[in-house]
Amino acid sequence: MAKRIEFSAHGGPEVLQYVDFTPKEPAPNEVLVSNRAIGINYIDTYVRSGLYPPPHLPSGLGTEAAGVVEKVGAGVTHINVGDRVVYAQSALGAYSELHCVPADKVAKLPDAISYEQAAASFLKGLTVYYLFHLTYKVKPGEIILFHAAAGGVGRIACQWAKALGVKLIGTVGSPEKAAQAMRDGAWATINYREENIAQRVKELTNGEKVNVVYDSVGKATWLDSLDCIKPLGLMVTFGNSSGPVTGVDLGILNQKGGLFVTRPSLGHYITTKQLLQHASNELFSMIASGAINANVSAEQKFPLKDAVQAHIALESRATSGSSLLLP
């Protein structure tokens, strides 16, 4: 028997339960991973609440963790028992001591990267990788707008942008988060509670606006974001922490300058084990060089059994950067 978090009904954090379960044997082309550190991501709250309902209930939760391979299924040749690995695209159930994962979704972990660093940064780091290199290739000296710059993805984006010589304007909700984003490498910040986002972007860019906006907030920032983009620029909406963007009148893209809009996710870009390992190596080299700090503060590490408290903290917007569950 092992322990995991599951839920039998949609709702608030209180629906999460810490239960016994019997881990499955790995199927062909799967590996069984003994998790040492588990990543918590905002998307997990969407699954729990029912915004992104799982295939069936009761359901496990989470898709990201780092650990040691315990068993390998038939047909797996590139991963061995005992390998240190990290994954971020598993079936639901990573909030667990043991989890079966498709072997092609697992990346080997260099010795220089700890389990906690890996679980804290993998999904968020791969997200920044595809946003900056594949969705829209950012260029040195270019000014971009990135919402929620002190969040888990945002903090890695600030550091990655600085390493690439990109001038990132980050939106934040408090002076403390503004200071954090600046420490992480933001070029400028906008406190959306006190400042007009579009007006500040115009001031910071001498009226030119930006070629691209990266927005994980969704509903609350959709219109402000469009007002920050140059004609023929790109709106990248990759999350919806304030609620989904719905009922879009396409005519508004014309009114705002013939804008482009995309709603990507990691699975659209990282489709093979070769692409996964390449993206992973880019992230790991950033962490190993010190360009990206993937360490997690003690107050944002929670025992696996305290997943309820972890979700309460995440949804209260009290956290900065990444949080972890530890089995």
C-alpha positions in Angstrom: 0.0 0.0 0.0 1.0 3.6 -0.6 -0.5 7.0 0.1 -2.0 9.5 -2.3 -4.3 12.5 -2.5 -7.6 12.0 -4.2 -11.0 13.6 -4.5 -14.5 12.2 -5.0 -16.4 15.5 -5.7 -15.5 18.9 -7.2 -15.2 21.8 -4.8 -12.7 23.8 -2.7 -9.5 22.5 -1.2 -11.5 20.7 1.5 -12.5 17.9 -1.0 -8.9 16.6 -1.1 -8.4 13.4 0.9 -5.2 11.6 2.0 -5.9 7.9 1.4 -4.3 4.5 1.0 -4.1 3.0 -2.5 -2.5 0.1 -4.3 -0.1 1.3 -7.0 -0.5 -0.3 -10.4 2.2 -2.2 -12.2 3.7 -0.2 -15.0 2.0 -1.0 -18.3 4.1 -1.4 -21.5 6.0 1.8 -22.2 5.4 3.1 -18.7 7.6 3.5 -15.6 6.7 3.5 -11.9 8.3 6.4 -10.1 8.8 6.7 -6.4 8.2 10.5 -6.0 10.6 12.4 -3.8 9.1 15.9 -4.5 5.8 16.8 -6.1 5.1 20.0 -8.0 2.0 22.1 -7.3 0.5 24.0 -10.2 -2.4 26.4 -10.5 -4.0 24.1 -13.1 -4.4 21.5 -10.3 -7.0 23.8 -8.7 -8.9 23.9 -12.0 -9.1 20.1 -12.1 -10.2 20.0 -8.4 -12.8 22.7 -8.8 -14.3 21.1 -12.0 -13.2 23.8 -14.5 -11.1 21.0 -16.1 -13.0 17.9 -14.9 -11.1 14.6 -14.8 -12.3 11.6 -16.8 -13.8 10.0 -13.7 -14.3 10.4 -10.0 -12.7 9.6 -7.6 -9.6 11.0 -9.2 -6.0 11.6 -8.3 -4.5 15.0 -8.8 -1.3 16.5 -10.1 0.9 15.8 -13.1 4.4 16.8 -12.0 7.0 15.2 -9.7 10.6 14.1 -9.4 11.9 10.9 -8.0 13.5 7.5 -8.6 12.4 4.8 -11.1 11.2 1.8 -9.2 10.0 -0.4 -12.1 9.9 -0.2 -15.9 7.3 -1.7 -18.2 7.8 -3.8 -21.3 9.3 -1.9 -24.2 11.1 0.8 -22.2 14.8 1.0 -23.2 15.9 4.5 -22.5 15.0 4.6 -18.8 16.3 2.2 -16.2 15.4 1.2 -12.6 17.3 3.5 -10.3 17.3 6.5 -12.7 16.7 9.9 -11.2 13.9 11.4 -13.2 11.3 14.3 -13.5 8.0 14.5 -15.3 5.3 17.1 -15.8 2.9 15.5 -18.3 1.6 12.4 -16.5 -1.9 11.2 -16.1 -3.6 12.7 -13.0 -2.2 11.2 -9.8 1.3 12.7 -9.1 0.1 13.8 -5.6 1.2 10.4 -4.5 4.1 8.3 -3.1 4.2 6.2 -6.3 2.9 7.0 -9.8 3.0 5.3 -13.2 4.1 7.6 -16.0 4.5 7.2 -19.8 8.3 6.6 -20.3 8.3 9.2 -23.1 7.1 11.9 -20.7 10.0 11.3 -18.3 13.3 13.2 -18.4 16.5 12.0 -16.8 17.7 14.4 -14.1 21.4 15.6 -14.1 23.2 15.1 -10.7 23.5 18.9 -10.4 19.7 19.3 -10.1 17.9 18.2 -6.8 14.5 16.5 -6.7 13.1 19.6 -5.1 14.6 21.9 -7.7 13.3 19.7 -10.5 9.7 19.3 -9.2 9.5 23.1 -8.5 10.6 24.1 -11.9 9.9 21.5 -14.5 6.3 22.3 -15.7 6.8 26.0 -15.2 10.2 26.0 -16.8 9.1 24.0 -19.8 6.2 26.5 -20.1 8.6 29.4 -20.2 10.8 27.5 -22.7 7.9 27.0 -25.2 6.5 30.6 -24.7 9.9 32.3 -25.3 11.4 29.9 -27.9 8.4 28.4 -29.8 5.2 30.3 -29.5 7.0 33.6 -30.1 10.8 33.8 -30.3 11.8 36.7 -28.0 14.8 38.7 -29.1 17.6 40.4 -27.0 16.7 44.0 -26.3 13.0 43.5 -27.0 10.3 44.7 -24.5 7.6 42.1 -23.6 4.7 42.1 -21.2 4.3 39.2 -18.8 1.4 39.0 -16.4 1.6 37.5 -12.8 5.4 38.1 -12.8 5.8 36.9 -9.2 3.9 33.7 -9.7 5.5 30.3 -10.3 5.8 30.6 -14.1 6.4 34.4 -13.8 9.4 34.2 -11.6 11.1 31.7 -13.9 10.1 33.9 -16.9 11.7 37.0 -15.3 15.0 35.1 -14.8 15.0 33.5 -18.2 14.2 36.8 -19.9 17.1 38.5 -18.1 19.4 35.7 -19.2 18.3 36.2 -22.8 18.7 40.0 -22.6 14.9 40.6 -23.0 13.3 43.5 -21.2 10.3 42.0 -19.3 7.6 44.2 -17.9 5.9 42.2 -15.2 2.4 42.8 -13.7 2.1 42.2 -10.0 -0.5 42.7 -7.3 1.6 44.2 -4.5 4.7 46.2 -3.8 6.3 43.1 -2.3 5.6 41.1 -5.4 7.0 44.0 -7.5 10.2 43.9 -5.5 10.4 40.1 -6.0 9.9 40.4 -9.8 12.7 43.0 -9.9 15.1 40.8 -7.9 14.3 38.0 -10.4 15.2 40.1 -13.4 12.2 42.0 -14.5 13.1 45.2 -16.4 10.0 47.1 -15.0 6.8 46.2 -13.0 3.2 47.4 -13.0 1.1 47.1 -9.9 -2.3 46.3 -11.5 -4.2 47.2 -8.3 -2.8 50.8 -8.4 -1.8 51.5 -12.0 -3.4 51.4 -15.5 -1.6 48.6 -17.3 -2.0 49.8 -20.8 -1.1 53.4 -19.9 2.0 52.3 -18.1 3.1 50.0 -21.0 2.8 53.0 -23.4 4.9 55.1 -21.0 7.6 52.4 -20.6 7.8 51.8 -24.4 7.6 55.5 -25.4 4.2 55.0 -26.9 5.2 52.0 -29.1 3.6 49.2 -27.0 4.9 45.6 -27.2 5.0 42.8 -29.9 3.8 40.1 -27.5 1.8 39.8 -24.2 2.0 36.6 -22.2 -1.1 36.2 -20.1 -1.9 33.4 -17.6 -4.5 35.5 -15.7 -7.3 35.3 -18.3 -10.6 37.1 -17.9 -9.4 40.0 -15.7 -6.6 41.1 -18.0 -7.9 40.2 -21.5 -8.9 43.7 -22.6 -6.0 45.4 -20.9 -3.6 43.0 -22.7 -5.0 43.8 -26.1 -4.5 47.5 -25.5 -0.8 46.9 -24.9 0.0 45.2 -28.2 1.4 46.8 -31.4 -0.6 46.4 -34.6 -0.2 42.8 -35.9 1.2 41.8 -32.5 0.5 38.6 -30.7 -1.6 37.9 -27.6 -0.6 34.6 -25.9 -3.2 33.5 -23.4 -1.9 30.4 -21.6 -3.9 30.3 -18.4 -6.9 31.6 -16.6 -6.3 32.2 -12.9 -9.0 34.9 -12.8 -11.4 32.8 -14.9 -11.5 31.8 -18.6 -11.7 34.2 -21.5 -15.1 33.5 -23.1 -17.5 35.1 -25.6 -14.7 36.8 -27.6 -15.8 39.1 -30.4 -13.2 38.5 -33.1 -13.9 42.0 -34.3 -12.0 43.4 -31.3 -8.8 41.9 -32.8 -9.4 44.1 -35.8 -10.2 47.2 -33.8 -7.0 46.8 -31.7 -4.7 46.5 -34.8 -5.2 43.2 -36.6 -3.9 41.3 -33.7 -3.1 37.6 -33.5 -4.2 35.5 -30.5 -3.2 31.9 -29.4 -4.2 29.6 -26.6 -1.3 27.2 -26.4 -0.3 24.5 -23.8 2.8 22.5 -23.3 1.4 19.3 -24.9 1.1 21.1 -28.3 4.8 21.7 -28.4 6.6 18.9 -26.5 5.3 15.9 -28.4 8.2 13.4 -28.5 10.8 12.2 -26.0 13.5 13.9 -28.1 11.7 17.3 -27.9 11.2 16.8 -24.2 14.9 16.0 -23.5 16.0 19.0 -25.6 13.7 21.4 -23.7 14.7 19.8 -20.4 18.4 20.2 -21.2 17.8 23.9 -21.9 16.0 24.3 -18.5 18.6 22.3 -16.6 21.5 24.2 -18.0 19.8 27.5 -16.9 19.4 26.1 -13.4 22.8 24.6 -13.2 24.4 27.9 -14.3 22.6 29.8 -11.7 20.6 31.9 -14.2 17.4 30.4 -12.8 17.0 29.8 -9.1 14.6 26.9 -8.6 14.9 26.7 -4.8 11.7 26.7 -2.8 11.3 28.5 0.5 10.6 26.4 3.6 7.1 27.9 4.1 6.0 26.7 0.6 7.0 23.1 1.2 4.1 21.0 2.5 3.9 17.3 3.6 1.8 15.3 1.1 -0.9 14.8 3.7 -1.3 18.6 3.9 -2.4 19.2 0.3 -5.5 21.0 1.5 -3.3 23.7 3.2 -1.1 23.9 0.1 -4.2 24.6 -2.1 -5.5 27.2 0.4 -2.2 29.0 0.3 -2.0 28.9 -3.5 -5.5 30.2 -4.1 -5.1 33.0 -1.5 -2.3 34.4 -3.7 -0.1 34.4 -0.6 2.6 32.3 -2.3 5.4 33.6 -4.5 7.1 31.3 -7.0 6.8 27.5 -6.6 5.3 25.3 -3.9 6.0 21.6 -3.3 4.4 18.6 -1.7 6.8 16.2 0.0 5.8 12.5 0.4 
